[in-house]
């Protein structure tokens, strides 16, 4: 028996309102959440067309081979950044003419595998073996309105199509649970100089991967309590008062305790690394995850929160690097220090739902630009007054000094200031001093460990 997709009625209305307008087909993404029993689809968005693609699709003999896989995959990457914890790109939809009704399977099969591979490459986490790895392809004939729903296992390159049920339900996400978490980070990432292939982005990704292990192994408190992973998330949330059952808020506060606990028998494997500089990520970030209200488990909620923490930090770094390349920021001289503010998070509600999507905004970007980006990526109009700025903007400090001692002293003063909502990126260049400092720290560590034994 195949999977069942429970779909928000507004998604069906959105799909039925799409007109081909002379095109051979229109494709897009399906967004929602997986569970062990069924999947939930709460949003659909068409892929933004390219001008040259529009001309090709209007040709009467256009085939689905004209589907721009690279363009559609990039759209999936951009949309995945806008999804809070718990939400995923579950698959794709395509609306075609009757003539192309049987000519779409291979093209879309290649597309969902390409999308999944591209999105996984950017993540700091991996799917577990127990998680659902089926992704859906929904085909709608523009004239007959007939629906065909099939899934593929993206873990198996040789997987064949399996039929799936597609069922509409009103008010699907009106009672979903939200989990909010503010996490303070202080991540130091050395920039390797031993390999020219190690770019700033690659170094940062490696450093964040090490930090991700701390997030995965952290202790998570839900409303101040540690809960068993297999418990129902809503356990204890309903209290009886004189025979009446009254539910509490659908929002949960999550706190994260991350500590590196070393076993007494552990021996350090620290090494001295030749570096060309370092990246420091410091500050506080707002994280949010959503989970369906149909007997949710604590472990599923915690998994959604963890992945949102990892996603939002990695996405901000990637967006900053893209911005630096776009604006061609000149390289700095040795022992110079640069502060950059990473983009802060903006949330926007889905109409008729408790779920909110997100985007990232630099300080100089206007609310109108964010609204236009939502419209382009998600094909939905949002109101500027609905934009929820999750984090305030702090000013970035940019300075250039010639000796490392004063540099470190100024860092201490910076740390004393309460950085409530901004993550800053600091690139520091000074090979000799960093290497010497690393050797000194390593020597001190070895001495301390030796005398402790």
VEXFI-766757 format. One record per residue: residue in three letters; x, y, z of N, C-alpha, C in turn. Coordinates in steps of 0.05 Angstrom, whole numbers, plus 5000, padded with zeros to 4 digits. Example, Ala and Ser with C-alpha at 12.3 -4.5 7.8 and 13.67 -1.06 7.14 Angstrom:
! residues 2
ALA526448865156524649105156526449345156
SER525749555142527349795143525850015157
! end
This chain:
! residues 453
UNK501749765000500050005000501750255000
UNK501150454983502750694981502150885003
UNK503551115003503151315024500651485019
UNK499751605040497451785038498352065043
UNK497452245026498052535028495552685036
UNK495552795060493352965070494053255062
UNK492353375046492953625033491053845041
UNK492154075048490554315054488854385030
UNK486254435035484354505014485254744997
UNK486554935010487555174996489655094975
UNK491054874979493054784959491554694934
UNK489354544938487754454915486554694900
UNK485754904914484655144901486855284885
UNK489255294897491555424883492155274857
UNK492255014859492954854835490854884813
UNK488354884821486154904802486055184789
UNK487155384802487155654791489355704771
UNK491355524770493555564752492655514723
UNK493155704706492355674678494955654661
UNK494855464642497155424625497655664607
UNK495555804599495856044582497555994557
UNK496955764543498255704519500855544522
UNK501755504547504155354552503555054552
UNK505654894547505354604547505054494576
UNK506354624595506154524623507154744642
UNK506454714667507354884689508054694712
UNK510354734724511254564746511754734771
UNK512054594794512554734819513154534841
UNK513154644866513954494889511654444908
UNK511754224922509854154943511254164970
UNK510154304990511554355015509854245038
UNK511154115057509654015080511353865099
UNK510253665112511653515133511053215130
UNK513153055136512952765135512352665163
UNK510852445164510552295189510552005183
UNK510651835203510851545198508451435184
UNK506051555189503651445178502851585152
UNK503151845150502251985127503852245124
UNK503652375101504952635097502852855095
UNK503653095103501853315103502953535083
UNK501253615065502053825046500454075052
UNK501854295059500554535068500954765048
UNK502754735028503254955010504254844983
UNK503554984962504654924935505555184922
UNK507655174907508555424893509755354866
UNK508955494846509955444819512855544817
UNK514355414799517155504794517055754778
UNK518555964786518556214771519556164742
UNK518256254722519056204694521456374686
UNK523156264669525156424656524056524629
UNK525056754621523956874596524356694572
UNK526856594569527356414546525756154548
UNK525356074573523755824578520855864569
UNK519856104574517056174567516656134537
UNK518556234521518356214492518355924483
UNK520055754496520155474488517655324494
UNK516455394518514055244527511555314511
UNK511655544497509355614481509355474453
UNK511555344447511655204422509754964423
UNK508154924402506154704403507354424406
UNK509854394398511054134400512954104425
UNK512654294443514354294467513954034483
UNK516153914492516053674508517153734536
UNK516753544554517753584581520753564583
UNK522053494561524953504561525853794563
UNK524053984556524754264559524654354588
UNK523854184606523854254634526754314644
UNK527154564653529854644661530454534689
UNK531854314690532454174715534154354734
UNK536054484723537854654739536254884751
UNK534555014735532955234745531055144767
UNK529654924762527754824782529154734808
UNK531554624805533054544829533954784845
UNK534854994832535655234846533255354861
UNK530855344848528455444862527955284887
UNK528255024885527854854909529854924931
UNK532354984924534355064944533555324957
UNK532655524941531855774952529455754970
UNK527455594962525055554979525755405005
UNK527555215003528255065028529455245049
UNK530755465041531755655061529455795076
UNK527155805063524955955074523055785091
UNK523855535095522255345111523355315139
UNK521655365159522555325187522855025193
UNK523854965216524154685224521554525222
UNK521754285212519454105209518254105181
UNK518854305165517754315138519854245117
UNK519054105096520854025075519554055048
UNK521154055027520154025000519553734996
UNK516953664995516053384994516053274966
UNK516153444945516053344918515353564899
UNK514353484876513753684855510953624843
UNK509753834832507253794817507753894788
UNK506153794770506253884743503453884731
UNK502854094717500254114703500854114673
UNK499653934658500253904630497653894613
UNK498053924588495853884569495353584567
UNK493053514556492253224553494253074536
UNK495453204516497353074498499852984512
UNK500553134534503053064548502552904573
UNK500152804576499352664601501152424607
UNK502152294587503752054592506752104586
UNK507552364585510252424576511852574597
UNK511152534622512452694643514052534663
UNK513652274665514752114687517752124689
UNK519152074668522052054669523352324676
UNK522252544664523352804669523052884698
UNK520752834710520252904737521652724757
UNK522052474749523552294766526452394769
UNK527652474747530352584748530452834765
UNK528252994763528253244777528153214807
UNK526453034817526253004847528852894858
UNK530252714843532752614853534852834852
UNK534853004832536753224830536253424853
UNK533753484858533053674879534053574906
UNK533453324912534153204938537153204942
UNK538653134921541553124922542653404928
UNK541653604914542553874917541953984945
UNK539553944955538854044982540453905004
UNK540853635001542353485021545253585023
UNK546353675000549153754999549654005017
UNK547654165020547854415036547254375065
UNK546154155073545254115101547554035119
UNK547254105145549154015165548253765179
UNK546053645170544953415183544153205161
UNK543752965170542952745152540352625161
UNK538852525142536452385149537152125163
UNK535452045182535851785196534751565179
UNK535451325186534551085172531551045175
UNK530451145198527551105203525851305188
UNK526951515178525351735166524351655139
UNK522151785132520951735106522651855084
UNK523351705064525051805042523551805015
UNK520951775016519351784991518652074985
UNK518852144960518152414950516052384928
UNK514252574927511852544911511952694885
UNK510752584864510252724839507252724834
UNK506152964832503352994828502953104799
UNK501352964783500753044756497853114754
UNK497253354742494553434737494153504708
UNK492153384696491453444668489753704668
UNK490653894652489354164652486454154642
UNK485853964624483153954613481253774628
UNK482153534635480453344649480553374679
UNK482553514689483053544718483653284733
UNK484253084717484952824729487652844744
UNK487752714767490152724784491552454785
UNK494152454782495852214785497952274806
UNK498052114827499952164849501651914853
UNK504351954850506251734853508651824870
UNK509951634882512351694898514751534889
UNK517051634896519651504891521251514917
UNK522751304922524551304945527251424936
UNK527851664946530151814936532751694947
UNK532551504966534951374976535851144957
UNK533951064940534450844921534450944893
UNK536750974880536851074852535250904833
UNK534850654840533450474821530450434829
UNK529550594847526750564856524750614834
UNK522650474835520450504815518150654828
UNK516350754811514050914821512150744837
UNK511050864858508950734874506550914876
UNK504250804873501850984874501351084903
UNK500251324905499751444931496951574930
UNK495751604954493151734956493452034961
UNK491752184949491852484951489052574961
UNK488952654987486352724999486453005010
UNK484353165004484153435013482753445040
UNK483653645057482453685083482553985090
UNK480354085099480254365106481454415134
UNK482654645137483854725163486054535172
UNK487554435154489554235161491654335181
UNK492654585176494854685193493954905211
UNK491354915218490355125236491055075265
UNK491854835272492454765300495154635303
UNK496954695284499654585287501054705311
UNK502954565322504454655345507054795337
UNK507655005350510155145345512055125368
UNK514655105362516755085382518755315377
UNK519055485396520855715394523255685411
UNK525555765400528055735414529955965405
UNK531256095425533356285419535956165429
UNK537856135412540356005419542656195415
UNK544456195435546856365434549156205423
UNK550556315404552756165392555356325393
UNK557556185395560256295394562056085381
UNK562156095355563555885339566156005328
UNK568355875334570955955322571755755301
UNK572255855277572955685254575555765242
UNK577655605244580255675232580055645201
UNK581355825187581455805158584055675150
UNK583955435139586255285131587755415109
UNK590455415111592055515089593755295076
UNK593155045083594754825072593654725046
UNK591354815038590154725012588854954999
UNK589555014974588355234959585455174952
UNK584754914954581954844947580054904970
UNK581154964994579455025017578655325016
UNK576355375004575355645003574155725030
UNK573555985032572256085056569655935062
UNK568155885042565555745045566055455055
UNK567955325043568555045050569655025079
UNK571455205086572455215113570155255133
UNK568455445127566255505145564355265148
UNK563855125126562154885126563354675144
UNK565954635142567354435159567154515188
UNK567554775194567354855222564554835233
UNK562554895217559754865226559054575230
UNK560254395215559654115218560554015245
UNK562854115254563754045281561854155303
UNK561054405299559154535317556454385317
UNK555654275294553054145292552953905311
UNK555253775316555253545334554453625362
UNK555253875370554453965397551454015398
UNK550354115376547454165375545953905376
UNK546853705361545553445361545653315389
UNK547853355404548153215430547353395453
UNK546153625448545353805469542953695485
UNK542453815508540153745524537953955519
UNK535553865513533454045505531254045526
UNK530554285535528454315555525954425541
UNK523654295545521154385534519554505556
UNK519054765554517654915576519054855603
UNK521754845602523354815626523654535636
UNK522654335621522754055630524253885609
UNK525653675619526753475601524653255598
UNK523953185574521852985569523052745554
UNK521852515560522752275546522052295516
UNK523852205500523552235471521052095460
UNK520351875472518051715461515351805472
UNK515452015489512952115501511352285480
UNK508752305485507152485469507852765477
UNK508252935457509053215462506853355478
UNK504353285473502153415487501453295514
UNK503053095523502452975548502753185571
UNK500753205587500753395609499753675601
UNK499253715575498353975565495354015569
UNK493853795573490953815577490353745607
UNK489053935619488453895647485453905651
UNK484453725667481653715673480853895696
UNK478854055692477854225713474854195716
UNK474154055738471353995743470053845719
UNK471653655709470553485688470953595660
UNK471853845657472253955631475253945623
UNK475753885598478453875588479054135574
UNK481254255582482054515571484954505562
UNK485354555536488054545525489554795530
UNK492154775536493855005539494855105512
UNK496655295513497655425488498955215470
UNK498755275443499955095424502855175418
UNK503955355434506755435430508455335453
UNK510855235447512655125466515255285466
UNK516355325490518955455493521055245496
UNK523055255479525255055479527855195486
UNK529255075505531955165512533954945508
UNK536355035499538454845491540854875509
UNK541754655521544154655537546254485522
UNK548354615512550454475497552954475513
UNK553954245520556454215535558053985523
UNK560754035521562453815512563553675537
UNK562453445542563253285566565253075557
UNK567753095567569852905559570152695580
UNK570252445572570652225591573452245602
UNK573752155627576452175640578552015626
UNK577751805611579651645596580251755569
UNK578951975562579252095535582052215532
UNK583352175511585952305505585552495482
UNK586652735485586252945465587652865439
UNK586352925416587552885390587953155376
UNK588153365391588453635380591053655364
UNK590953795343593353835326593654135320
UNK596154205314596754485306596154505276
UNK594654705269593854745241594855015231
UNK596155015208597055265196594655405184
UNK594155655193591755795185592356055172
UNK590656145154590856405142589056605155
UNK587556515175585756695189583656535203
UNK581556665211579456525225576756665221
UNK574656525226571956625225570656585252
UNK569556795263568056775289565156845284
UNK563456665292560556715291559556755320
UNK558556995326557757045353555057185354
UNK553457115373550857255376548657065383
UNK546157145378543856995385542056975360
UNK540856745356539156715332536456595341
UNK534456685328531656595333531056355316
UNK530256135329529555885315526655815320
UNK525455695301522655615303522055365287
UNK520455195299519754945285516754895289
UNK515554745270512754685271512354385268
UNK510354285281509753995279506653955280
UNK505753755266502853705265501853625292
UNK499253655297498053615323496853335326
UNK497453155308496252885309498152705324
UNK497952705351499552535369502552575363
UNK503552815364506352865359508152755381
UNK510452645374512352545393514452755400
UNK515552735424517652915433520052905415
UNK520852665407523252635390522952765363
UNK520452765352520052895326520153195329
UNK519153305351519253585356522053685361
UNK523653525376526453605381528153585356
UNK527553395339528953365314528453615296
UNK525953705296525253935280526654185290
UNK526854215317528254445328531154445322
UNK532454205325535354185320535954255291
UNK534354155273534854205244534454505237
UNK532554635251532154915245534555075255
UNK535655005278538055135288540355115268
UNK540754865259542954825240542454965213
UNK540054945204539355065178539655365178
UNK538655495199538555785198541355905200
UNK543155785216545955885217547455835191
UNK547155595180548555525155547455705132
UNK544855735131543655895109544556185111
UNK544756295135545656575137548556615127
UNK550256425134552956435125553056425094
UNK551556235083551456205054550456465040
UNK548356585051547256835040549357055042
UNK550757075064552857285067555057245046
UNK555956995042558056945023557157024995
UNK554656964989553557034963553457344960
UNK552857474981552757774981555457894977
UNK557457774991560257874989561257834960
UNK560657604948561557554921560157744901
UNK557557794906555957964889556958244889
UNK557758334913558658614916561658644914
UNK563058424910565958424905567458584927
UNK567058484952568458614974571458574971
UNK573158784972576058744968577258594992
UNK579358444986580758295007582158485026
UNK582358405051583558575072586458495076
UNK588058685086590858625091591158465117
UNK593658365121594158215145593558375170
UNK592658245191591958355217589658555216
UNK588258565194585858725193583458565203
UNK581558695213579158565224576658685212
UNK574858505203572358605190570058475204
UNK568058635210565558525221563358545200
UNK561858335197559558335179557158235194
UNK554958365190552458275203551158075184
UNK550657835194549257635179546257725177
UNK544857645156542057725153540457615176
UNK538457775185536757685207534157575196
UNK532757435213530457285204527857435205
UNK526157385184523557505182521557285178
UNK519357285194517257085191514757205179
UNK513457045163510957125150508856895152
UNK506456955161504456745165503256645139
UNK502656385138501056275116498156335122
UNK496656465104493856525110492256285118
UNK490756305140489056095149490555875163
UNK493055925172494755715184496255835208
UNK496955655227498655745249501555735241
UNK502155635218504955605209505955855195
UNK508455925201509656165188512156075173
UNK512556195149514956155134516956375140
UNK519356355131521356555138522956635114
UNK524356865118526256955098528557095113
UNK530557195099532757325112533257605100
UNK533757795118533858075110536358205120
UNK537858335102540058505110538958765120
UNK540558915136539559155148538659365128
UNK539959375104539259585085537059505066
UNK535959265069533759175052531059275063
UNK529359355045526759455053524759235056
UNK522559295070520359095073519159025046
UNK519159225028518059175001519658964986
UNK522358964990524058764977523458484987
UNK523058465013522458205025519758105015
UNK517758285014515158215003515358114975
UNK516958244958517258164930518657894928
UNK520557844946521957594945520157364952
UNK518357404972516357204979514557144955
UNK513757354941511957324918513357164896
UNK515957224892517457094870517956794876
UNK518756744901519556474908517156294914
UNK515056404927512856244937510256304923
UNK510256494904507856554889505456614906
UNK506056754928503856834947504357124955
UNK502257274956502457554964502257574994
UNK504157725006504157765034503858065040
UNK502758135063502458415070504858505087
UNK505758745081508158845096507658845126
UNK505158915134504558925163504658655176
UNK504658435160504758165171507658065175
UNK509658215166512458135169513158155198
UNK514157935209515057925237518057915237
UNK519258135246522158155248522958005273
UNK524257775270524857605293527257705309
UNK528957855296531457945309531958235302
UNK532758385322533458665318536158675304
UNK536758915294539358955280541259115297
UNK543559005303545659155317547659255296
UNK548959475302550959575283553459405283
UNK554659385259557059225256559559395261
UNK561559285274563959435280566059355260
UNK567259555246569359505226571759655234
UNK574059525237576459655245578959525234
UNK581159665234583659555224585859635243
UNK587359435254589559485272591959325263
UNK594259395274596759275264598059085283
UNK596959055308598158855325595958695338
UNK596658435342594658245351593858295380
UNK595558415396594958455424592558645427
UNK592658865413590459045415587958925403
UNK588258755383586058625370584558455390
UNK586058285405584758115424583458275447
UNK584758495455583658655476580958775468
UNK580858855443578358975434576158765431
UNK576958515425574958295424573658265451
UNK575258275473574158245499572058445505
UNK572558695497570558905501568058855485
UNK568458745461566158685444564358475457
UNK565658275470564158055482562658145506
UNK563658365520562258465543559558585535
UNK559358675511556858805502554758585497
UNK552258625505550158425501549358425472
UNK550158225457549358195429546858025429
UNK544558155430542058015434541057865410
UNK541457985386539957885363541557865338
UNK544057935338545657945313547857735314
UNK548257605292550557425289552557585273
UNK555057595282557157735267559257545257
UNK560357605234562457455222565057615224
UNK567057505236569657645238571757485224
UNK573157605205575357475190577957605200
UNK579657455212582057555223584457435209
UNK586357595200588657505185591157555201
UNK592557345210595157375223596157095228
UNK597656985209598456705209600356645233
UNK602456805236604456755256603356755284
UNK601856955291600856985318598856765324
UNK597156695305595156485310596456215314
UNK598456155297599955905300601355885327
UNK602656105335604056105361602056075384
UNK599856205382597756195403596655905405
UNK596255785382595255505382597255315395
UNK599855355389601955175401601955215431
UNK601755465440601855525469599455395483
UNK597155415471594755295483594954995484
UNK596054875462596354585461598354495483
UNK600554645486602554565506601354585534
UNK599854795539598654825565596654605571
UNK595154525550593254315553594554045559
UNK596753995545598153735550599253735578
UNK600453955587601553965614599453925635
UNK597154055631594954025651593953745651
UNK593753615628592753345627594853155640
UNK597453205636599553035646599553045676
UNK599453285688599553305717596953215729
UNK594653235715592153135726592252835729
UNK593452695709593752405711595652325734
! end
